Amino acid sequence: MSQEEYLILKKRQKEKIDMEAAKKVYKNKFDPSTVAEEIDTDTLEQTWMKDGNWGPNWAKVEFVS
């Protein structure tokens, strides 16, 4: 194996390791069990879950009886 082939092989191995690390970070970020680590749930609850104001703020939906 020549020096050039060796360097190409090392570069590919490093790219593979970097890609696997990036995948692991991505999967951890979007894993539903890690939501509490990514978002402060107390602040979220205070902001969005107010008594008498059920529903998302981005869609003003009114239920008329």
MMTF fields as JSON, N, C-alpha, C and O atoms, coordinates in Angstrom:
{
  "mmtfVersion": "1.0.0",
  "mmtfProducer": "UNKNOWN",
  "numBonds": 259,
  "numAtoms": 260,
  "numGroups": 65,
  "numChains": 1,
  "numModels": 1,
  "chainsPerModel": [1],
  "groupsPerChain": [65],
  "chainIdList": ["A"],
  "bondAtomList": [4, 2, 8, 6, 12, 10, 16, 14, 20, 18, 24, 22, 28, 26, 32, 30, 36, 34, 40, 38, 44, 42, 48, 46, 52, 50, 56, 54, 60, 58, 64, 62, 68, 66, 72, 70, 76, 74, 80, 78, 84, 82, 88, 86, 92, 90, 96, 94, 100, 98, 104, 102, 108, 106, 112, 110, 116, 114, 120, 118, 124, 122, 128, 126, 132, 130, 136, 134, 140, 138, 144, 142, 148, 146, 152, 150, 156, 154, 160, 158, 164, 162, 168, 166, 172, 170, 176, 174, 180, 178, 184, 182, 188, 186, 192, 190, 196, 194, 200, 198, 204, 202, 208, 206, 212, 210, 216, 214, 220, 218, 224, 222, 228, 226, 232, 230, 236, 234, 240, 238, 244, 242, 248, 246, 252, 250, 256, 254],
  "bondOrderList": [1, 1, 1, 1, 1, 1, 1, 1, 1, 1, 1, 1, 1, 1, 1, 1, 1, 1, 1, 1, 1, 1, 1, 1, 1, 1, 1, 1, 1, 1, 1, 1, 1, 1, 1, 1, 1, 1, 1, 1, 1, 1, 1, 1, 1, 1, 1, 1, 1, 1, 1, 1, 1, 1, 1, 1, 1, 1, 1, 1, 1, 1, 1, 1],
  "groupList": [{"groupName": "MET", "atomNameList": ["N", "CA", "C", "O"], "elementList": ["N", "C", "C", "O"], "formalChargeList": [0, 0, 0, 0], "bondAtomList": [1, 0, 2, 1, 3, 2], "bondOrderList": [1, 1, 2], "singleLetterCode": "M", "chemCompType": "L-PEPTIDE LINKING"}, {"groupName": "SER", "atomNameList": ["N", "CA", "C", "O"], "elementList": ["N", "C", "C", "O"], "formalChargeList": [0, 0, 0, 0], "bondAtomList": [1, 0, 2, 1, 3, 2], "bondOrderList": [1, 1, 2], "singleLetterCode": "S", "chemCompType": "L-PEPTIDE LINKING"}, {"groupName": "GLN", "atomNameList": ["N", "CA", "C", "O"], "elementList": ["N", "C", "C", "O"], "formalChargeList": [0, 0, 0, 0], "bondAtomList": [1, 0, 2, 1, 3, 2], "bondOrderList": [1, 1, 2], "singleLetterCode": "Q", "chemCompType": "L-PEPTIDE LINKING"}, {"groupName": "GLU", "atomNameList": ["N", "CA", "C", "O"], "elementList": ["N", "C", "C", "O"], "formalChargeList": [0, 0, 0, 0], "bondAtomList": [1, 0, 2, 1, 3, 2], "bondOrderList": [1, 1, 2], "singleLetterCode": "E", "chemCompType": "L-PEPTIDE LINKING"}, {"groupName": "TYR", "atomNameList": ["N", "CA", "C", "O"], "elementList": ["N", "C", "C", "O"], "formalChargeList": [0, 0, 0, 0], "bondAtomList": [1, 0, 2, 1, 3, 2], "bondOrderList": [1, 1, 2], "singleLetterCode": "Y", "chemCompType": "L-PEPTIDE LINKING"}, {"groupName": "LEU", "atomNameList": ["N", "CA", "C", "O"], "elementList": ["N", "C", "C", "O"], "formalChargeList": [0, 0, 0, 0], "bondAtomList": [1, 0, 2, 1, 3, 2], "bondOrderList": [1, 1, 2], "singleLetterCode": "L", "chemCompType": "L-PEPTIDE LINKING"}, {"groupName": "ILE", "atomNameList": ["N", "CA", "C", "O"], "elementList": ["N", "C", "C", "O"], "formalChargeList": [0, 0, 0, 0], "bondAtomList": [1, 0, 2, 1, 3, 2], "bondOrderList": [1, 1, 2], "singleLetterCode": "I", "chemCompType": "L-PEPTIDE LINKING"}, {"groupName": "LYS", "atomNameList": ["N", "CA", "C", "O"], "elementList": ["N", "C", "C", "O"], "formalChargeList": [0, 0, 0, 0], "bondAtomList": [1, 0, 2, 1, 3, 2], "bondOrderList": [1, 1, 2], "singleLetterCode": "K", "chemCompType": "L-PEPTIDE LINKING"}, {"groupName": "ARG", "atomNameList": ["N", "CA", "C", "O"], "elementList": ["N", "C", "C", "O"], "formalChargeList": [0, 0, 0, 0], "bondAtomList": [1, 0, 2, 1, 3, 2], "bondOrderList": [1, 1, 2], "singleLetterCode": "R", "chemCompType": "L-PEPTIDE LINKING"}, {"groupName": "ASP", "atomNameList": ["N", "CA", "C", "O"], "elementList": ["N", "C", "C", "O"], "formalChargeList": [0, 0, 0, 0], "bondAtomList": [1, 0, 2, 1, 3, 2], "bondOrderList": [1, 1, 2], "singleLetterCode": "D", "chemCompType": "L-PEPTIDE LINKING"}, {"groupName": "ALA", "atomNameList": ["N", "CA", "C", "O"], "elementList": ["N", "C", "C", "O"], "formalChargeList": [0, 0, 0, 0], "bondAtomList": [1, 0, 2, 1, 3, 2], "bondOrderList": [1, 1, 2], "singleLetterCode": "A", "chemCompType": "L-PEPTIDE LINKING"}, {"groupName": "VAL", "atomNameList": ["N", "CA", "C", "O"], "elementList": ["N", "C", "C", "O"], "formalChargeList": [0, 0, 0, 0], "bondAtomList": [1, 0, 2, 1, 3, 2], "bondOrderList": [1, 1, 2], "singleLetterCode": "V", "chemCompType": "L-PEPTIDE LINKING"}, {"groupName": "ASN", "atomNameList": ["N", "CA", "C", "O"], "elementList": ["N", "C", "C", "O"], "formalChargeList": [0, 0, 0, 0], "bondAtomList": [1, 0, 2, 1, 3, 2], "bondOrderList": [1, 1, 2], "singleLetterCode": "N", "chemCompType": "L-PEPTIDE LINKING"}, {"groupName": "PHE", "atomNameList": ["N", "CA", "C", "O"], "elementList": ["N", "C", "C", "O"], "formalChargeList": [0, 0, 0, 0], "bondAtomList": [1, 0, 2, 1, 3, 2], "bondOrderList": [1, 1, 2], "singleLetterCode": "F", "chemCompType": "L-PEPTIDE LINKING"}, {"groupName": "PRO", "atomNameList": ["N", "CA", "C", "O"], "elementList": ["N", "C", "C", "O"], "formalChargeList": [0, 0, 0, 0], "bondAtomList": [1, 0, 2, 1, 3, 2], "bondOrderList": [1, 1, 2], "singleLetterCode": "P", "chemCompType": "L-PEPTIDE LINKING"}, {"groupName": "THR", "atomNameList": ["N", "CA", "C", "O"], "elementList": ["N", "C", "C", "O"], "formalChargeList": [0, 0, 0, 0], "bondAtomList": [1, 0, 2, 1, 3, 2], "bondOrderList": [1, 1, 2], "singleLetterCode": "T", "chemCompType": "L-PEPTIDE LINKING"}, {"groupName": "TRP", "atomNameList": ["N", "CA", "C", "O"], "elementList": ["N", "C", "C", "O"], "formalChargeList": [0, 0, 0, 0], "bondAtomList": [1, 0, 2, 1, 3, 2], "bondOrderList": [1, 1, 2], "singleLetterCode": "W", "chemCompType": "L-PEPTIDE LINKING"}, {"groupName": "GLY", "atomNameList": ["N", "CA", "C", "O"], "elementList": ["N", "C", "C", "O"], "formalChargeList": [0, 0, 0, 0], "bondAtomList": [1, 0, 2, 1, 3, 2], "bondOrderList": [1, 1, 2], "singleLetterCode": "G", "chemCompType": "PEPTIDE LINKING"}],
  "groupTypeList": [0, 1, 2, 3, 3, 4, 5, 6, 5, 7, 7, 8, 2, 7, 3, 7, 6, 9, 0, 3, 10, 10, 7, 7, 11, 4, 7, 12, 7, 13, 9, 14, 1, 15, 11, 10, 3, 3, 6, 9, 15, 9, 15, 5, 3, 2, 15, 16, 0, 7, 9, 17, 12, 16, 17, 14, 12, 16, 10, 7, 11, 3, 13, 11, 1],
  "groupIdList": [1, 2, 3, 4, 5, 6, 7, 8, 9, 10, 11, 12, 13, 14, 15, 16, 17, 18, 19, 20, 21, 22, 23, 24, 25, 26, 27, 28, 29, 30, 31, 32, 33, 34, 35, 36, 37, 38, 39, 40, 41, 42, 43, 44, 45, 46, 47, 48, 49, 50, 51, 52, 53, 54, 55, 56, 57, 58, 59, 60, 61, 62, 63, 64, 65],
  "secStructList": [7, 7, 2, 2, 2, 2, 2, 2, 2, 2, 2, 2, 2, 2, 2, 2, 2, 2, 2, 2, 2, 2, 2, 2, 2, 2, 2, 2, 2, 6, 7, 4, 4, 4, 2, 2, 2, 2, 1, 7, 2, 2, 2, 2, 2, 2, 2, 2, 7, 7, 6, 6, 7, 7, 1, 7, 6, 6, 1, 7, 7, 7, 7, 7, 7],
  "xCoordList": [0.852, 0.0, 0.902, 1.827, 0.604, 1.412, 0.997, -0.045, 1.821, 1.55, 0.252, -0.52, 0.02, -1.185, -2.443, -3.438, -2.401, -3.534, -3.794, -4.943, -2.719, -2.837, -3.525, -4.394, -3.142, -3.752, -5.225, -6.046, -5.556, -6.962, -7.777, -8.888, -7.223, -7.912, -8.136, -9.226, -7.13, -7.248, -8.299, -9.073, -8.316, -9.291, -10.707, -11.601, -10.926, -12.253, -12.671, -13.832, -11.739, -12.055, -12.439, -13.373, -11.72, -12.043, -13.413, -14.18, -13.726, -15.041, -16.143, -17.199, -15.911, -16.909, -17.146, -18.29, -16.085, -16.208, -16.933, -17.79, -16.599, -17.271, -18.753, -19.585, -19.089, -20.488, -21.272, -22.416, -20.674, -21.34, -21.568, -22.612, -20.612, -20.773, -21.896, -22.686, -21.969, -23.034, -24.404, -25.381, -24.475, -25.737, -26.176, -27.359, -25.226, -25.546, -26.106, -27.081, -25.501, -25.984, -27.38, -28.252, -27.601, -28.902, -29.975, -31.066, -29.668, -30.645, -30.965, -32.119, -29.986, -30.218, -31.087, -31.942, -30.863, -31.631, -33.11, -33.975, -33.401, -34.778, -35.384, -36.405, -34.777, -35.32, -36.365, -36.046, -37.596, -38.641, -38.306, -38.818, -37.472, -37.137, -36.167, -35.955, -35.573, -34.626, -35.215, -34.475, -36.526, -37.163, -36.874, -36.607, -36.921, -36.693, -35.288, -35.073, -34.326, -32.958, -32.817, -32.035, -33.563, -33.441, -34.27, -33.873, -35.426, -36.362, -36.68, -36.89, -36.714, -37.108, -38.622, -39.368, -39.073, -40.504, -41.306, -42.481, -40.706, -41.438, -41.784, -42.911, -40.825, -41.069, -42.072, -42.946, -41.951, -42.883, -44.308, -45.244, -44.464, -45.796, -46.369, -47.552, -45.565, -46.037, -46.408, -47.333, -45.696, -45.928, -47.161, -47.962, -47.324, -48.341, -49.568, -50.634, -49.468, -50.59, -51.213, -51.035, -51.93, -52.588, -54.049, -54.682, -54.582, -55.973, -56.907, -56.758, -57.855, -58.831, -58.362, -59.153, -57.138, -56.599, -56.11, -54.933, -57.001, -56.594, -56.323, -57.055, -55.32, -55.033, -53.738, -53.206, -53.25, -51.996, -52.198, -53.258, -51.185, -51.268, -51.187, -51.643, -50.619, -50.481, -51.782, -51.883, -52.781, -54.077, -55.163, -55.476, -55.723, -56.787, -58.072, -58.782, -58.358, -59.541, -60.502, -60.12, -61.745, -62.768, -63.841, -64.295, -64.228, -65.289, -66.564, -66.648, -67.526, -68.78, -69.833, -70.026, -70.52, -71.552, -72.932, -73.921],
  "yCoordList": [-1.172, 0.0, 1.241, 1.366, 2.122, 3.333, 4.356, 4.227, 5.35, 6.416, 7.146, 7.508, 7.356, 8.053, 7.238, 7.792, 5.941, 5.072, 5.025, 5.013, 5.0, 4.987, 6.259, 6.194, 7.403, 8.67, 8.742, 9.26, 8.224, 8.197, 7.306, 7.664, 6.142, 5.221, 5.86, 5.747, 6.52, 7.201, 8.312, 8.493, 9.05, 10.125, 9.56, 10.126, 8.462, 7.833, 7.318, 7.454, 6.733, 6.243, 7.399, 7.28, 8.51, 9.674, 10.242, 10.625, 10.3, 10.783, 9.88, 10.364, 8.577, 7.625, 7.82, 7.812, 7.992, 8.202, 9.51, 9.562, 10.567, 11.859, 11.768, 12.36, 11.024, 10.865, 10.085, 10.426, 9.062, 8.289, 9.141, 9.03, 9.98, 10.873, 11.878, 12.163, 12.41, 13.358, 12.675, 13.271, 11.441, 10.698, 10.476, 10.591, 10.159, 9.913, 11.175, 11.105, 12.317, 13.586, 13.883, 14.308, 13.663, 13.916, 13.017, 13.481, 11.733, 10.802, 11.153, 11.043, 11.569, 11.944, 13.188, 13.295, 14.128, 15.37, 15.127, 15.786, 14.195, 13.965, 12.71, 12.221, 12.187, 11.054, 11.583, 12.448, 11.088, 11.604, 11.475, 12.245, 10.534, 10.364, 11.433, 11.539, 12.226, 13.261, 14.665, 15.647, 14.768, 16.084, 16.948, 18.141, 16.374, 17.148, 17.722, 18.776, 17.051, 17.56, 18.708, 19.631, 18.661, 19.658, 20.912, 22.015, 20.744, 21.851, 21.96, 20.949, 23.166, 23.377, 23.222, 24.122, 22.071, 21.762, 22.678, 22.93, 23.178, 24.085, 25.388, 25.874, 25.948, 27.183, 26.924, 27.752, 25.791, 25.438, 25.351, 25.828, 24.74, 24.602, 25.965, 26.216, 26.835, 28.165, 29.003, 29.813, 28.816, 29.605, 29.131, 29.951, 27.81, 27.295, 26.711, 26.676, 26.256, 25.582, 26.478, 26.249, 27.48, 28.388, 27.974, 27.551, 28.1, 27.731, 28.608, 29.829, 27.987, 28.705, 29.016, 29.503, 28.76, 29.025, 27.726, 27.598, 26.784, 25.513, 25.695, 26.421, 25.073, 25.078, 25.792, 26.541, 25.555, 26.192, 27.658, 28.045, 28.463, 29.891, 30.156, 31.203, 29.234, 29.453, 29.209, 29.568, 28.607, 28.38, 28.795, 28.069, 29.942, 30.432, 29.691, 30.02, 28.683, 27.842, 28.128, 28.108, 28.392, 28.639, 27.563, 27.234, 27.031, 26.044, 26.732, 27.174, 26.817, 27.488, 26.429, 25.547, 26.517, 25.516, 26.088, 25.382],
  "zCoordList": [0.0, 0.0, 0.0, 0.802, -0.903, -1.014, 0.044, 0.687, 0.198, 1.169, 0.816, 1.703, -0.461, -0.918, -0.596, -0.127, -0.845, -0.535, 0.966, 1.408, 1.741, 3.192, 3.693, 4.564, 3.151, 3.566, 3.178, 3.934, 2.004, 1.561, 2.498, 2.888, 2.858, 3.753, 5.122, 5.683, 5.66, 6.953, 6.897, 7.837, 5.792, 5.633, 5.616, 6.245, 4.912, 4.864, 6.237, 6.622, 6.972, 8.31, 9.237, 10.029, 9.135, 9.963, 9.591, 10.473, 8.302, 7.863, 8.385, 8.794, 8.375, 8.864, 10.364, 10.818, 11.12, 12.562, 12.849, 13.732, 12.113, 12.289, 11.952, 12.639, 10.892, 10.489, 11.55, 11.848, 12.109, 13.155, 14.401, 15.044, 14.742, 15.891, 15.639, 16.539, 14.431, 14.089, 14.128, 14.58, 13.66, 13.714, 15.153, 15.472, 16.017, 17.418, 18.071, 18.819, 17.794, 18.338, 17.806, 18.564, 16.513, 15.895, 16.492, 16.823, 16.631, 17.198, 18.638, 19.053, 19.402, 20.787, 20.877, 21.755, 19.963, 19.981, 19.68, 20.256, 18.79, 18.385, 18.993, 18.508, 20.037, 20.764, 21.748, 22.563, 21.694, 22.587, 24.074, 24.886, 24.435, 25.851, 26.354, 27.562, 25.461, 25.871, 25.783, 25.81, 25.678, 25.55, 26.771, 26.63, 27.95, 29.172, 29.216, 29.816, 28.593, 28.562, 27.567, 27.795, 26.472, 25.409, 25.681, 25.303, 26.34, 26.548, 28.034, 28.703, 28.542, 29.929, 30.011, 29.624, 30.519, 30.51, 31.433, 31.166, 32.5, 33.395, 32.682, 32.78, 31.972, 31.217, 30.103, 29.846, 29.449, 28.382, 28.901, 28.259, 30.063, 30.651, 31.025, 30.798, 31.583, 31.965, 30.75, 30.814, 29.647, 28.445, 27.684, 27.237, 27.53, 26.631, 27.311, 26.696, 28.539, 29.186, 30.247, 31.444, 29.815, 30.74, 30.882, 29.914, 32.108, 32.349, 31.527, 31.497, 30.871, 30.065, 28.66, 27.853, 28.346, 27.012, 26.378, 26.042, 26.219, 25.641, 24.161, 23.488, 23.655, 22.228, 21.912, 22.731, 20.735, 20.331, 19.977, 19.487, 20.225, 19.903, 18.408, 17.948, 17.639, 16.21, 15.455, 14.282, 16.102, 15.458, 16.434, 17.378, 16.205, 17.087, 16.77, 15.819, 17.585, 17.375, 18.52, 19.69, 18.165, 19.196, 19.07, 17.974, 20.212, 20.259, 20.733, 21.879, 19.876, 20.191, 20.414, 19.578, 21.552, 21.833, 21.663, 21.86]
}
